[in-house]
Amino acid sequence: MKTTYLMDVATDTVDTKENWLAEMSTWDVNKDGLTPEDQFNLLIEVVKDENGDWIEF
């Protein structure tokens, strides 16, 4: 099974999709009125490039 990595572009935080989903239940509606589901949908899928940097997939 392939591990999917997602990035929060606002903070440059990267974690696995599974970990983001596990944490989502602890999230509150943010200052922009986005629900946890909305916030999750804003995460982008990333992979490491040949230099070891995260880039959008």
LUMKE-92510 format. One record per residue (C-alpha): z, y, x; residue in three letters. Coordinates in Angstrom, 3 decimals. Each point is the difference from the previous one (the first is absolute). Layout:
// LUMKE-92510
+----------+----------+----------+--------+
!        w !        v !        u ! torvex !
+----------+----------+----------+--------+
!        Z !        Y !        X !    ala !
...
+----------+----------+----------+--------+
***
This chain:
// LUMKE-92510
+----------+----------+----------+--------+
!        w !        v !        u ! torvex !
+----------+----------+----------+--------+
!    0.000 !    0.000 !    0.000 !    met !
!   -0.986 !    3.411 !    1.330 !    lys !
!    2.750 !    2.611 !    0.315 !    thr !
!   -0.952 !    3.309 !   -1.611 !    thr !
!    1.441 !    3.159 !    1.523 !    tyr !
!    0.341 !    3.215 !   -1.993 !    leu !
!    0.713 !    3.529 !    1.222 !    met !
!    1.725 !    2.902 !   -1.691 !    asp !
!   -2.205 !    2.815 !    1.306 !    val !
!    2.666 !    2.623 !   -0.748 !    ala !
!    2.370 !   -1.590 !    2.524 !    thr !
!   -2.344 !   -2.252 !    2.051 !    asp !
!    2.318 !   -2.894 !   -0.880 !    thr !
!   -1.668 !   -3.415 !    0.179 !    val !
!    1.356 !   -3.225 !   -1.462 !    asp !
!   -1.290 !   -3.163 !   -1.616 !    thr !
!   -1.111 !    0.074 !   -3.601 !    lys !
!    2.735 !   -2.496 !   -0.837 !    glu !
!    2.717 !    2.222 !    1.505 !    asn !
!   -1.280 !    3.104 !   -1.812 !    trp !
!    0.042 !   -1.925 !   -3.288 !    leu !
!    3.541 !   -1.257 !    0.667 !    ala !
!    1.213 !    3.565 !    0.697 !    glu !
!   -1.792 !    1.584 !   -2.945 !    met !
!    2.820 !   -0.822 !   -2.432 !    ser !
!    2.276 !    2.359 !    1.968 !    thr !
!   -2.384 !    2.964 !   -0.176 !    trp !
!    0.541 !    2.920 !   -2.355 !    asp !
!   -2.538 !    2.256 !   -1.643 !    val !
!   -0.874 !    2.415 !    2.815 !    asn !
!   -0.043 !    3.808 !   -0.013 !    lys !
!   -3.632 !   -0.030 !   -1.176 !    asp !
!    0.907 !   -2.138 !   -3.008 !    gly !
!   -1.606 !   -3.152 !    1.378 !    leu !
!    1.493 !   -3.277 !   -1.157 !    thr !
!    0.660 !   -2.775 !    2.519 !    pro !
!   -3.215 !   -1.689 !   -1.183 !    glu !
!   -1.970 !    3.221 !    0.561 !    asp !
!    1.533 !    0.346 !    3.454 !    gln !
!   -0.914 !   -3.610 !    0.859 !    phe !
!   -3.588 !    0.619 !   -1.109 !    asn !
!   -0.262 !    2.875 !    2.506 !    leu !
!    0.675 !   -2.324 !    2.959 !    leu !
!   -3.114 !   -0.770 !    2.039 !    ile !
!   -0.907 !   -3.310 !    1.584 !    glu !
!   -0.055 !    0.205 !    3.795 !    val !
!   -0.831 !   -2.207 !    2.982 !    val !
!    0.527 !    0.483 !    3.726 !    lys !
!   -3.008 !    1.068 !    2.043 !    asp !
!   -0.785 !   -1.141 !    3.547 !    glu !
!    2.396 !    2.669 !    1.354 !    asn !
!    2.883 !   -1.189 !   -2.167 !    gly !
!   -0.192 !    2.995 !   -2.354 !    asp !
!    0.189 !   -0.378 !   -3.775 !    trp !
!   -3.273 !    0.878 !   -1.729 !    ile !
!   -1.082 !   -0.151 !   -3.629 !    glu !
!   -1.517 !   -3.362 !   -0.889 !    phe !
+----------+----------+----------+--------+
***
